[in-house]
């Protein structure tokens, strides 16, 4: 698959399965980006009651966040029905060989 096709597929996944978040780099200005829950236990519903992993992971597109760092902040609802919360980036991984997305472990602030 070409890089352009891989980027288009990733963009479609974020468009359909992602959610808006307010991203604030340490010492920088806030801007809206799309995040996608990445850990299978980020949001789960045992017996119909939404629960949340203690340190959920999300994916962010490198095109929107070229320099993701520990300590950067996100604000979004997880699960979607909840009120938006502040999250701090605790750990950062780049998860694909094409350098198209980040995976970040978060901690609620």
Backbone as CSV, one residue per row, in Angstrom:
resi,resn,N_x,N_y,N_z,CA_x,CA_y,CA_z,C_x,C_y,C_z
1,UNK,0.845,-1.172,0.000,0.000,0.000,0.000,0.893,1.238,0.000
2,UNK,0.543,2.206,-0.813,1.326,3.437,-0.891,1.120,4.263,0.371
3,UNK,2.056,5.190,0.626,1.927,6.069,1.784,0.662,6.908,1.709
4,UNK,0.313,7.371,0.508,-0.896,8.191,0.346,-2.151,7.386,0.680
5,UNK,-2.194,6.139,0.263,-3.352,5.285,0.563,-3.405,4.948,2.047
6,UNK,-2.236,4.724,2.645,-2.197,4.448,4.085,-2.687,5.669,4.865
7,UNK,-2.277,6.867,4.456,-2.728,8.093,5.115,-4.234,8.264,4.950
8,UNK,-4.758,7.986,3.772,-6.196,8.109,3.525,-6.980,7.127,4.397
9,UNK,-6.481,5.901,4.539,-7.142,4.908,5.380,-7.120,5.330,6.846
10,UNK,-5.982,5.849,7.289,-5.863,6.316,8.670,-6.808,7.498,8.925
11,UNK,-6.861,8.432,7.989,-7.759,9.576,8.123,-9.218,9.124,8.228
12,UNK,-9.598,8.128,7.437,-10.966,7.603,7.489,-11.253,6.962,8.844
13,UNK,-10.293,6.216,9.374,-10.471,5.583,10.687,-10.661,6.638,11.772
14,UNK,-9.868,7.700,11.728,-10.008,8.765,12.725,-11.320,9.525,12.542
15,UNK,-11.740,9.711,11.308,-12.989,10.431,11.032,-14.178,9.647,11.602
16,UNK,-14.171,8.316,11.451,-15.308,7.501,11.865,-15.238,7.016,13.305
17,UNK,-14.031,6.785,13.831,-13.896,6.184,15.162,-13.233,7.113,16.169
18,UNK,-12.804,8.266,15.727,-12.139,9.203,16.624,-13.115,10.190,17.236
19,UNK,-12.561,11.061,18.043,-13.349,12.135,18.649,-12.480,13.368,18.773
20,UNK,-13.121,14.517,18.821,-12.375,15.764,18.953,-11.784,15.883,20.348
21,UNK,-10.590,16.451,20.404,-9.920,16.711,21.675,-9.197,18.044,21.568
22,UNK,-9.062,18.707,22.689,-8.277,19.927,22.745,-6.873,19.524,23.169
23,UNK,-5.901,19.737,22.301,-4.507,19.365,22.551,-3.714,20.618,22.898
24,UNK,-2.977,20.563,24.005,-2.132,21.683,24.414,-0.720,21.162,24.670
25,UNK,0.225,21.499,23.784,1.610,21.099,24.053,2.153,21.897,25.231
26,UNK,3.101,21.324,25.956,3.706,22.026,27.089,4.250,23.368,26.614
27,UNK,3.739,24.453,27.193,4.201,25.785,26.833,3.676,26.307,25.511
28,UNK,2.683,25.635,24.921,2.179,26.046,23.612,0.710,26.400,23.645
29,UNK,0.191,26.733,22.483,-1.211,27.114,22.336,-2.076,25.880,22.077
30,UNK,-3.286,25.900,22.612,-4.224,24.798,22.435,-4.790,24.794,21.017
31,UNK,-5.086,23.578,20.517,-5.731,23.431,19.215,-6.533,22.130,19.217
32,UNK,-7.524,22.066,18.343,-8.374,20.880,18.252,-7.730,19.843,17.348
33,UNK,-7.694,18.585,17.811,-7.185,17.449,17.038,-8.193,16.310,17.197
34,UNK,-7.976,15.221,16.453,-8.789,14.019,16.607,-7.952,12.978,17.347
35,UNK,-8.576,12.287,18.308,-7.938,11.178,19.006,-8.812,9.952,18.826
36,UNK,-8.185,8.792,18.944,-8.916,7.528,18.828,-8.478,6.624,19.970
37,UNK,-9.424,6.146,20.803,-9.037,5.214,21.867,-8.289,4.032,21.275
38,UNK,-7.150,3.691,21.887,-6.284,2.657,21.316,-6.233,1.390,22.149
39,UNK,-6.375,1.490,23.445,-6.298,0.279,24.252,-7.674,-0.372,24.293
40,UNK,-7.709,-1.691,24.166,-9.009,-2.362,24.124,-9.814,-2.147,25.389
41,UNK,-9.147,-1.860,26.498,-9.869,-1.649,27.742,-10.037,-0.170,28.078
42,UNK,-9.766,0.729,27.109,-9.912,2.160,27.377,-11.337,2.457,27.832
43,UNK,-12.281,1.910,27.116,-13.681,2.054,27.503,-14.331,0.691,27.300
44,UNK,-14.903,0.158,28.335,-15.612,-1.107,28.209,-16.886,-1.016,29.041
45,UNK,-17.829,-1.860,28.743,-19.131,-1.773,29.394,-19.539,-3.106,29.993
46,UNK,-18.948,-3.471,31.122,-19.418,-4.703,31.751,-20.842,-4.493,32.264
47,UNK,-21.724,-5.347,31.862,-23.123,-5.306,32.284,-23.782,-3.972,31.938
48,UNK,-23.338,-3.349,30.831,-23.979,-2.127,30.366,-23.566,-0.856,31.074
49,UNK,-22.582,-0.934,31.979,-22.128,0.245,32.712,-20.749,0.634,32.188
50,UNK,-20.617,1.785,31.504,-19.310,2.173,30.968,-18.280,2.335,32.076
51,UNK,-17.134,1.731,31.882,-16.017,1.840,32.812,-14.803,2.304,32.038
52,UNK,-13.771,2.714,32.747,-12.608,3.311,32.117,-11.342,2.685,32.672
53,UNK,-10.409,2.361,31.785,-9.113,1.867,32.228,-8.418,2.962,33.023
54,UNK,-7.588,2.575,33.972,-6.913,3.561,34.809,-6.013,4.485,33.994
55,UNK,-5.248,3.917,33.077,-4.377,4.697,32.200,-4.675,4.338,30.751
56,UNK,-5.728,4.914,30.178,-6.082,4.559,28.802,-5.036,5.044,27.807
57,UNK,-5.034,4.425,26.646,-4.154,4.842,25.551,-5.014,5.382,24.420
58,UNK,-4.482,6.369,23.713,-5.147,6.913,22.541,-4.133,7.026,21.417
59,UNK,-4.643,7.098,20.209,-3.810,7.357,19.038,-4.078,8.762,18.550
60,UNK,-3.024,9.420,18.059,-3.118,10.752,17.465,-2.367,10.715,16.148
61,UNK,-2.827,11.483,15.183,-2.151,11.537,13.884,-0.936,12.456,13.949
62,UNK,0.178,11.997,13.408,1.397,12.796,13.343,1.151,14.065,12.522
63,UNK,0.272,13.988,11.519,-0.045,15.158,10.698,-0.627,16.287,11.540
64,UNK,-1.343,15.950,12.615,-1.929,16.964,13.493,-1.030,17.327,14.659
65,UNK,-0.250,16.352,15.134,0.627,16.558,16.287,2.019,16.032,15.928
66,UNK,2.838,16.856,15.259,4.146,16.371,14.810,5.123,16.061,15.947
67,UNK,4.981,16.736,17.082,5.919,16.570,18.205,5.155,16.284,19.489
68,UNK,4.712,15.073,19.698,4.017,14.702,20.926,5.051,14.394,22.005
69,UNK,4.847,14.969,23.198,5.819,14.792,24.287,5.106,14.481,25.595
70,UNK,5.837,13.808,26.472,5.341,13.554,27.824,5.064,14.905,28.489
71,UNK,3.922,15.007,29.137,3.529,16.246,29.786,2.564,17.089,28.975
72,UNK,2.427,16.812,27.665,1.422,17.508,26.864,0.042,17.156,27.427
73,UNK,-0.934,18.018,27.168,-2.273,17.840,27.729,-3.314,17.641,26.638
74,UNK,-4.320,16.836,26.962,-5.493,16.637,26.109,-6.732,16.841,26.963
75,UNK,-7.795,17.313,26.345,-9.077,17.445,27.018,-10.130,16.864,26.085
76,UNK,-10.774,15.778,26.530,-11.835,15.146,25.749,-12.628,14.224,26.651
77,UNK,-13.775,13.785,26.146,-14.651,12.888,26.897,-14.279,11.439,26.620
78,UNK,-14.096,10.685,27.672,-13.832,9.251,27.566,-14.512,8.585,28.743
79,UNK,-15.560,7.823,28.559,-16.255,7.515,27.315,-16.977,8.738,26.768
80,UNK,-17.462,8.618,25.538,-18.052,9.776,24.852,-19.218,10.393,25.616
81,UNK,-19.933,9.601,26.379,-21.095,10.116,27.101,-20.706,10.902,28.349
82,UNK,-19.450,10.844,28.743,-18.994,11.536,29.953,-18.671,12.992,29.644
83,UNK,-18.508,13.765,30.700,-18.072,15.157,30.541,-16.588,15.156,30.151
84,UNK,-16.155,16.136,29.372,-14.722,16.210,29.010,-13.847,16.300,30.254
85,UNK,-12.681,15.662,30.176,-11.713,15.644,31.275,-10.345,16.044,30.748
86,UNK,-9.502,16.469,31.661,-8.108,16.752,31.316,-7.286,15.481,31.489
87,UNK,-6.408,15.241,30.506,-5.525,14.074,30.501,-4.106,14.546,30.213
88,UNK,-3.132,13.986,30.910,-1.719,14.288,30.678,-1.076,13.106,29.966
89,UNK,-0.268,13.385,28.961,0.466,12.339,28.253,1.571,11.831,29.181
90,UNK,1.509,10.542,29.511,2.498,9.917,30.397,3.597,9.195,29.632
91,UNK,3.243,8.607,28.503,4.216,7.849,27.718,3.840,7.984,26.251
92,UNK,4.847,8.029,25.389,4.621,8.233,23.957,5.318,7.136,23.170
93,UNK,4.580,6.529,22.241,5.130,5.532,21.323,4.706,5.901,19.910
94,UNK,5.565,5.673,18.958,5.138,5.792,17.557,4.863,4.363,17.113
95,UNK,3.648,4.081,16.684,3.238,2.688,16.528,3.279,2.147,15.112
96,UNK,3.553,2.969,14.123,3.563,2.404,12.774,4.849,2.772,12.048
97,UNK,5.254,1.910,11.144,6.494,2.101,10.407,6.467,3.282,9.450
98,UNK,5.303,3.762,9.108,5.201,4.889,8.167,5.214,6.236,8.868
99,UNK,5.274,6.221,10.202,5.315,7.447,10.995,4.067,8.301,10.794
100,UNK,2.915,7.646,10.788,1.654,8.347,10.567,0.878,8.614,11.852
101,UNK,1.129,7.827,12.912,0.366,8.024,14.144,1.225,7.753,15.374
102,UNK,0.807,8.397,16.445,1.392,8.191,17.760,0.434,7.341,18.579
103,UNK,0.973,6.663,19.559,0.149,6.052,20.617,0.635,6.655,21.917
104,UNK,-0.304,7.156,22.712,0.051,7.814,23.960,-0.713,7.193,25.113
105,UNK,-0.005,6.911,26.201,-0.665,6.486,27.425,-0.974,7.741,28.225
106,UNK,-2.191,7.800,28.745,-2.658,9.015,29.417,-2.880,8.767,30.907
107,UNK,-2.887,9.847,31.649,-3.265,9.808,33.064,-4.223,10.982,33.301
108,UNK,-5.305,10.678,33.991,-6.284,11.736,34.282,-5.675,12.739,35.260
109,UNK,-5.925,14.020,35.002,-5.379,15.090,35.854,-6.408,15.456,36.899
